[in-house]
Amino acid sequence: MKKIILIISFGLLLFACQSNMVNKPSSNQDLNREIPPIKQSKYIECKGPRPEMCTREYRPVCAKRDTGVRCVTTPCSSTEFVTKSTACVACSDKKVFGYTVGACQSN
């Protein structure tokens, strides 16, 4: 009896997994559509309290982060710009001062 219940449960599980695959894009054209560019916004400062958990999504921001480098003899940059997946992820990093919406532009 336990074997029959196990087989039926396994069959239902497989059916549920396959039913999720029905909503596939109809063609590669749907997968390769262009995403409109995000307008660059003003600089947003990270304020406390800093987030401890963030959702997993991709809405890139360009974060200004402290590198920890301090030069004594010659001037050097103590900050850098890095792309973070979301504003929440950026501000959860204690080294980040703030961000602008959109991925960092590489020069």
WOFENRA-V154700 format. One record per helix or strand of 3 or more residues. SS is the DSSP state (A for helix, B for strand). FROM is the first residue (numbers start at 1). TO is the last residue. If there is no record, write none. Layout:
BEGIN
ss = <SS,SS>
from = <FROM,FROM>
to = <TO,TO>
END
This chain:
BEGIN
ss = <A,A,B,B,A,B>
from = <2,28,61,79,87,96>
to = <23,31,66,84,92,101>
END
